[in-house]
Amino acid sequence: MVEMLVLLCGSSGVGRSECLKRLVADHGWVTVPWLTTRAPRDGERDRISVSQGEFEDADRAGSIFYRFEFHGHHYAILRRHVRAAVESPLPHGTDVLPSSLAAFDAVARVAIGITADAFDLGARLDAAGRGQRRLTAELESRLLFEPAVADRVDRVLVSHEGKLAELAGELAALPLPSLVRRPRA
């Protein structure tokens, strides 16, 4: 196995987190956790909730590899988690927004874009009670195909509601070592 970090990118509601959960449960992958000031959601295991002060302490200490703010909450991936992922023979993955891809050019990684048609995406967000985020999700979906982002995406897969296990299987079967991008100098 080639040492790498797999980035599942796509908009909110497209299924990247659920796909990652399936990869962990069904295919032995490991999740790279996010540090966040947001309270955990039901069943969420790939987020480490911390106070604003703890987040700022990690930032001051230089422990953060990548960070962003979304809807008033802070999110970050720690340097030690990225290092552990790219040094491990086990496949490690995390989910990111398309706008985050450039931050990961410094590590060996594969970026898999996950998309859904606008109708399906809107229905998913409405069903999850996140209808107010629909416009943001649609804009994020379009961003996946903008040239600056598309050049960083190694493969695009289409998610279909209720078929995320099949999507995870399709992703696990990809020839990931042949798609790895080495760090840019």
C-alpha positions as CSV (number, residue, x, y, z in Angstrom):
1,M,0.0,0.0,0.0
2,V,1.3,3.5,-0.9
3,E,1.3,5.8,2.0
4,M,-1.2,8.6,1.4
5,L,-4.1,10.6,2.7
6,V,-7.4,10.2,0.8
7,L,-9.5,13.4,0.7
8,L,-13.2,12.9,0.0
9,C,-14.4,16.3,-1.2
10,G,-17.8,17.6,-2.1
11,S,-20.5,19.8,-0.8
12,S,-22.5,19.4,2.4
13,G,-25.1,16.7,2.2
14,V,-23.5,14.9,-0.8
15,G,-22.6,11.8,1.4
16,R,-18.8,12.2,1.9
17,S,-19.0,11.6,5.7
18,E,-21.3,8.6,5.3
19,C,-19.1,7.2,2.6
20,L,-16.1,7.6,4.9
21,K,-18.0,5.8,7.7
22,R,-18.6,2.9,5.3
23,L,-15.0,2.8,4.3
24,V,-14.0,2.5,7.9
25,A,-16.6,-0.1,8.8
26,D,-16.5,-2.2,5.7
27,H,-13.0,-1.8,4.3
28,G,-10.7,-1.2,7.2
29,W,-9.9,2.4,6.6
30,V,-8.9,4.9,9.3
31,T,-10.5,8.3,9.7
32,V,-8.3,11.4,10.2
33,P,-10.3,13.4,12.8
34,W,-11.2,17.1,12.7
35,L,-10.8,19.3,15.7
36,T,-13.9,21.5,16.1
37,T,-15.5,24.0,18.3
38,R,-18.9,22.7,17.1
39,A,-20.9,20.4,19.4
40,P,-20.9,16.8,18.1
41,R,-23.8,15.5,16.1
42,D,-25.5,12.2,16.8
43,G,-23.3,9.3,15.8
44,E,-20.4,11.5,14.9
45,R,-17.0,9.9,15.7
46,D,-14.6,11.7,13.4
47,R,-14.7,15.1,15.2
48,I,-13.0,16.1,18.4
49,S,-15.0,18.8,20.1
50,V,-12.9,21.4,22.0
51,S,-13.6,24.8,23.5
52,Q,-12.6,27.9,21.7
53,G,-9.7,28.4,24.1
54,E,-8.4,24.9,23.5
55,F,-8.6,25.5,19.7
56,E,-6.7,28.7,20.0
57,D,-4.1,27.0,22.2
58,A,-3.5,24.4,19.5
59,D,-3.2,27.1,16.9
60,R,-0.7,29.1,19.0
61,A,1.3,25.9,19.6
62,G,1.6,25.4,15.8
63,S,-0.2,22.1,16.0
64,I,-2.7,22.8,13.3
65,F,-2.0,21.7,9.7
66,Y,-5.2,23.2,8.2
67,R,-8.0,25.3,9.6
68,F,-11.1,27.1,8.5
69,E,-14.3,28.7,9.9
70,F,-17.8,27.7,8.8
71,H,-21.1,29.0,10.2
72,G,-19.3,30.4,13.2
73,H,-17.5,27.2,14.2
74,H,-13.8,26.5,13.8
75,Y,-12.4,23.3,12.3
76,A,-8.9,22.0,12.0
77,I,-6.8,19.0,11.2
78,L,-3.8,18.6,13.4
79,R,-0.3,18.1,12.0
80,R,0.3,14.9,14.0
81,H,-2.8,13.3,12.5
82,V,-1.7,14.2,8.9
83,R,1.8,12.8,9.6
84,A,0.3,9.6,11.1
85,A,-1.9,9.2,8.0
86,V,0.7,9.6,5.4
87,E,3.2,7.4,7.3
88,S,0.7,4.5,7.8
89,P,0.3,1.5,5.4
90,L,-3.4,1.6,6.2
91,P,-5.6,3.8,4.0
92,H,-6.6,7.0,5.9
93,G,-9.3,9.3,4.8
94,T,-11.0,12.6,5.7
95,D,-13.8,14.6,4.3
96,V,-13.2,18.2,3.1
97,L,-14.9,20.9,1.2
98,P,-13.6,21.5,-2.4
99,S,-12.2,24.9,-1.4
100,S,-9.9,23.1,1.1
101,L,-8.0,21.0,-1.4
102,A,-5.1,23.4,-2.0
103,A,-4.1,23.1,1.6
104,F,-3.3,19.5,1.2
105,D,-0.8,19.9,-1.7
106,A,2.0,19.5,0.8
107,V,1.3,15.8,1.5
108,A,1.0,12.7,-0.6
109,R,-2.7,12.4,-1.2
110,V,-5.6,11.4,-3.5
111,A,-8.6,13.7,-3.8
112,I,-11.9,12.0,-4.7
113,G,-14.7,14.4,-5.6
114,I,-18.2,13.2,-4.6
115,T,-21.1,14.9,-6.3
116,A,-24.8,14.5,-6.7
117,D,-27.4,16.2,-8.9
118,A,-28.8,19.4,-7.5
119,F,-32.3,17.8,-7.0
120,D,-31.0,14.9,-5.1
121,L,-28.7,17.1,-3.0
122,G,-31.5,19.5,-2.2
123,A,-33.8,16.7,-1.1
124,R,-31.1,15.2,1.1
125,L,-30.5,18.5,2.9
126,D,-34.2,19.2,3.3
127,A,-34.7,15.7,4.7
128,A,-31.8,16.3,7.2
129,G,-33.4,19.5,8.3
130,R,-30.7,21.6,6.7
131,G,-32.7,23.3,4.0
132,Q,-31.1,26.6,5.0
133,R,-27.7,25.3,3.8
134,R,-29.0,24.3,0.4
135,L,-27.6,27.3,-1.5
136,T,-24.2,26.9,0.2
137,A,-24.2,23.2,-0.8
138,E,-25.1,24.0,-4.4
139,L,-22.3,26.6,-4.6
140,E,-19.8,24.1,-3.1
141,S,-20.9,21.5,-5.7
142,R,-20.3,23.8,-8.5
143,L,-16.9,24.7,-7.1
144,L,-15.8,21.1,-7.5
145,F,-15.7,21.6,-11.2
146,E,-14.0,25.0,-11.3
147,P,-10.6,24.7,-13.0
148,A,-8.6,25.7,-9.9
149,V,-10.3,23.0,-7.9
150,A,-10.8,20.4,-10.7
151,D,-7.1,20.3,-11.3
152,R,-6.6,19.0,-7.7
153,V,-9.3,16.3,-8.0
154,D,-8.0,12.9,-9.1
155,R,-11.4,11.2,-9.6
156,V,-15.1,12.2,-9.4
157,L,-17.7,9.7,-8.2
158,V,-21.5,10.3,-8.1
159,S,-23.4,9.5,-5.0
160,H,-27.0,8.3,-5.1
161,E,-29.2,8.4,-2.0
162,G,-29.4,5.0,-0.3
163,K,-26.4,3.6,-2.2
164,L,-23.5,5.0,-0.2
165,A,-22.3,1.4,0.6
166,E,-21.9,0.9,-3.1
167,L,-20.1,4.2,-3.4
168,A,-17.7,3.2,-0.6
169,G,-17.1,-0.1,-2.4
170,E,-16.4,1.7,-5.7
171,L,-14.0,4.0,-3.9
172,A,-12.2,1.2,-2.1
173,A,-11.7,-0.7,-5.4
174,L,-10.1,2.3,-7.1
175,P,-6.4,1.9,-7.9
176,L,-5.5,4.6,-5.3
177,P,-1.7,4.1,-5.5
178,S,-1.8,5.1,-9.2
179,L,-3.7,8.3,-8.4
180,V,-1.4,9.5,-5.6
181,R,-0.1,13.1,-5.9
182,R,3.2,13.7,-4.3
183,P,3.8,16.8,-2.2
184,R,4.6,19.9,-4.3
185,A,8.0,21.4,-3.6
